[in-house]
């Protein structure tokens, strides 16, 4: 992870794709207000964290953007899911 913008109306994570140092992805996340209600704070995801993200791709395949649906950080087991009523196996 390169940078995290924790704000309203949408938070953003910018990350470098593994194996492609020049490729930076812009990941649209939920609002800071919604994330705070779910226990995510501004410092939860930090620069240098290794995260795995699943989400909705952009309409144009040449853009490196995604709308986050699932975010995991394997080193401590942190998981964020778009809908809190969903479970992740």
Secondary structure, 3 states (H helix, E strand, C coil): CCEEECCCCCCEEEEECCCCCCCEEEEECCCHHHHHHCCCCCCCCCCCCCCEEEEEECCCCCCCEEEEEEEEECCCCEEEECCCCCCCC
